[in-house]
């Protein structure tokens, strides 16, 4: 879940940087704008729209601290944000049920870790064999 979100943001940032570098290159100054592919024009328009919305949002919220290159994080579609939150809530609720049917002495991760460390320290050979 986190990996997918990270990958999506990273891909969008890379594509934005690539598009900007292509637009500002010397070859683009010489090449007429109409030779750009539809996809390039669409991505460029999307980037500009996002940039303008983010600038307006920052002015409204009076956000003074901004790290360049992080605007992709600031504007994630609402549907993606809701889906992410829903998945996170499902995982949290499932995690509460995970150890319900376990003996009391192993009912928490801290207790299991304590027993595992004790096993390693006292019975290393047995631990290695397992």
N, C-alpha and C positions, 0 to 999 in steps of 0.2 A: 504494500500500500504506500509506504513512504518512498520506496524505490521508484514506483510509477510516477508519483508526484514530482520527485526530484528529476527524473528523466525528462518528463514533460517540460518542466521549467528550464532545464539545461538546454534542451533541443530548441526551445523558443528563443532563448538568449543567443545561442550560437547562430541561429538563422537570422536574427535581427542584426547581429554584428556583421555577418557575411553580407547581408543586403546593404547595410550602410557602407561597408568597405567597397562594394561593387559600385554603389551610387557615386561615391566620392573619387573613384579612381580616374585617372587621366583618360582611359579608354571610354568611360561613360560620358565624359565631357564632349568627346568627339562624336560618339555614337548617338544618333537621334533617339529621343525618348520612346517613339512608337515601335522601336525594334525590341523592346523588352517583352518578355513573355507575359501572358495574362497572369500567371502565378506570381511572377516577380512584382508586377504592378499591384496585385491584390495584397501580397505580403507587405509591400511598402505602404500601401494605404492603411492596412490594419495597424502597422507599427505607428504611423503618424497619428491615427485616431486614438490609439492607446496612450501615446505620449501626451496628446492634448488633454484627454480625460484625466490622466494622472496629474498633470500640471494644475488643472482646475481644482481637482480634489485636494491637492496640497495647499493651494491658496485658500480654499474654503476652510479646511481643517487647521490652517496656519502651521503646517508641518515645516519646520526649519531644518531639521536634521535629515539628510537623505544621502544614502550611499549610491553613487553612480553605478549603474549596471544591475541594480536590485529591483528595478521597477516591474520586472516580470513577476516578482513575488507579490507586489502590491495589488495587482489586478488579475486575480484568478477568477474565471467565470463562476457566478453564484451557484450554478448547478454542480460544478466540480467541488466547490467548497462544501456544499450540503452533502454530497455523496461521501466526501472524505470524513466529515463529522459523523455521518451515520455509520460508516464502517468502523470508525474509532469507538463509537458507543457500543456497537455490537461486540467488538473485541473485548471491551472493558466488562460488559455484562457476562460474556462467556468466560472470561478469566476468573470471575468470582465463583463460577460453578465448577471450575476445573478440579479443584481439590476437595470438593464436598464429600466424596465417598472414601476419603483416605483416612487412615488412622490418625488420631489427634496428634501424635508425636511427629507426624510428617505433614501436617496440615498447612504449613506455611513454607515459603521458599527459604526463609532464614533458618528454620529448623532443619530442613533437608540439607542445606549447605553445611550446617554444623555437623550433622551426621556424616556427610561425605568427607569433610576435612578430618574428622576423627578416624574414619575408615582409612584414609590415605596415610595418616600419621602412624596409626597402630598396626595396620595390616597392608603394607605397601605391596607385597607380593600378590596378595589376593586381589587388590585393586588393579594391578597391572594385568593380571590374568583375565579379569572381567572386561 
